[in-house]
Amino acid sequence: MASSSRLPPPKVPMELHAKNREKLLKSLRRHLTETSRPLHGFVFLQGGEEKTRYCTDHIELFRQESYFAYLFGVKEPGFYGAIDIATGKSILFAPRLPADYAVWLGEIKPLSCFQQQYMVSMVYYTDEIVGVLHELSNVSEKPLLFLLHGLNTDSNNYSKPAEFEGIEKFEKDLTTLHPILTECRVLKSDMELALIQFANDISSEAHVEVMRKTRVGMEEYQLESIFLHHTYMYGGCRHCSYTCICATGENRSFGVSISLKKENTYICIVCTEVAFALKLKHEGEFVTRVIFTSAVLHYGHAAAPNDKVSFIDLSLMFFFLI
């Protein structure tokens, strides 16, 4: 019988993103004051865009740009967002969709719907960015945009500053926003911690479900599938934070020293930590020497797609998912 979770997916409160904007605004204003700069201009971010798979017409599953999601919580692609530093007002710019969008993809929502849904001060179309920001700036010179541009030290990739038609009519600051906004994201609020806790809880449930259903002879991808099914079916989690690592036998990423008193034993380790010691019971005897000596988490990618059959007598299965 399929397992069901007692953890209903929580709704993400838009108050969370409103608080994030307030937090950024407070930090940015403090920085500008300390550096003797005027409190005017706009924080301006570009949301994620839908992409097709190479030259096909298939649209890949959309995932919002992280900084934009942090500040605005917008689920749809093609949006821009701004925060007026002087007034604290928040503005969303939505794409102006063609009429045939409704035929294939559903209702075209009015701007008022986005304003209410995302708890922002104003919503306009993306083709109105230049006029709206110039009108709101109340300065004679070019309005100043604080754009997101900085290095992600994990990936060595740079965040891409916003681009739109008419951006040459604005002054641009590419250095101030990134370190301040990144620091804001590091320090979590209680509402953020509650969401992280849910993600951890449903992930832990899924690990247990994998352990319950793992059998000798299963494919690695079947174990991956159990995890993905549980987190989506019972947790409403459509995305994983990264590609599943689910390796058995020689495919495992860890160097391991194993001591067993009996042969023909199948060992399956499901782990959520980088290093730990595991107790195994075999015919009434406890075997405790399972020691992880290295950690190279490269398995599960396109070149090694969790496709090994784990039916050999002695195999170590490493399963790491968040």
C-alpha positions, -999 to +999 in steps of 0.1 A: +000+000+000+013+034-009+025+056+020+008+089+026+023+119+043+009+138+073+027+168+060+003+188+037+022+212+014+022+247+030+011+277+011+039+302+007+026+335+023+032+366+002+039+384+035+073+365+034+083+383+002+070+416+015+092+412+046+121+403+024+116+436+004+115+456+037+146+439+049+165+447+017+152+483+017+164+488+053+199+474+046+203+493+013+192+526+028+216+521+057+244+515+032+236+545+011+234+567+042+268+555+055+284+561+022+268+596+019+247+588-011+212+600-017+182+578-010+168+576-044+167+552-074+152+518-079+162+482-071+155+466-104+155+428-111+146+407-141+127+374-135+134+342-153+125+335-189+109+304-204+133+285-227+127+259-254+147+227-256+173+236-282+155+242-316+123+225-307+090+241-297+090+222-263+092+246-234+113+233-205+099+233-170+102+268-157+120+277-125+121+312-112+154+331-108+163+328-071+168+365-062+137+375-080+117+348-062+131+359-029+119+395-033+086+390-052+075+354-051+063+355-087+057+321-103+053+332-139+081+339-164+088+371-181+083+395-152+104+424-139+103+439-104+113+472-089+115+488-055+115+525-051+142+533-025+127+567-016+091+556-010+095+518-005+068+511-031+071+478-050+063+475-087+059+445-109+060+446-147+041+418-164+045+406-200+017+418-223+005+384-236-010+379-271-046+370-274-039+334-286-022+327-252-057+321-238-064+294-265-034+273-256-022+282-221-052+295-202-066+327-188-048+360-193-050+376-159-056+413-155-029+434-138-051+438-107-049+401-102-011+402-099-012+432-076-035+414-052-018+380-055+018+392-050+010+421-025+028+448-045+020+485-047+016+487-085+016+465-116+023+476-152+033+459-184+069+454-194+066+477-223+058+505-198+090+502-178+107+533-191+077+556-188+067+544-153+101+546-137+108+580-151+075+593-138+081+578-104+117+590-100+110+627-096+145+636-107+156+658-136+186+635-146+184+599-156+169+577-129+193+553-111+188+516-113+205+493-088+210+461-109+219+427-097+254+417-108+279+396-088+298+363-086+283+331-072+314+316-056+299+280-058+293+280-095+317+308-106+288+322-126+277+358-125+242+369-119+229+386-150+217+422-146+183+431-160+180+441-196+151+458-214+144+481-243+153+516-232+177+508-204+201+533-219+178+560-205+189+551-170+220+554-149+231+519-137+248+508-105+262+472-109+282+469-077+260+479-047+230+456-048+245+421-050+264+419-017+236+435+003+208+413-012+230+382-008+235+390+028+198+394+033+192+360+018+217+344+042+198+354+073+165+336+074+132+348+088+109+326+109+086+322+078+115+311+057+127+287+083+092+271+084+094+264+047+129+250+049+117+228+077+089+214+056+113+207+027+136+188+051+107+169+066+092+157+033+127+149+021+133+128+052+100+110+047+111+102+011+144+088+023+126+065+046+103+055+018+133+046-004+147+025+024+114+007+029+110-002-008+146-009-019+151-045-030+180-064-045+178-063-082+163-029-085+176-003-109+192+028-095+166+049-113+138+031-096+152+043-062+154+078-076+119+075-088+106+065-054+121+096-039+108+120-065+074+105-064+070+108-027+082+145-025+059+155-054+029+133-046+028+140-009+048+172-005+038+191-037+076+196-045+079+198-082+116+206-082+146+190-065+174+213-054+199+193-077+201+162-098+196+130-078+226+110-067+217+073-064+247+051-068+254+014-061+285-007-062+314+007-082+292+037-091+292+051-056+310+084-051+324+075-016+356+055-009+345+029+017+361+004+040+337-024+049+343-053+072+319-083+070+321-117+086+298-134+060+300-133+022+270-129-001+257-100+018+239-071+001+245-038+017+223-008+011+231+025+026+208+054+024+225+085+037+217+122+041+250+133+056+285+135+042+301+112+067+289+089+094+293+053+108+266+027+101+257-004+121+247-034+100+232-066+115+240-099+098+228-132+113+227-118+148+261-102+146+266-064+144+292-051+120+301-015+127+331-007+104+317+012+076+339+043+072+335+070+046+370+081+035+362+106+007+333+125-008+332+133-045+295+139-053+295+136-091+272+108-097+236+111-111+244+135-139+237+130-176+268+109-182+259+086-152+221+086-151+214+062-123+210+033-147+229+005-129+212-027-119+221-034-082+218-072-081+254-082-072+260-099-039+279-072-022+270-037-032+270-003-015+242+020-026+247+057-020+216+077-021+218+115-015+189+138-022+176+170-008 
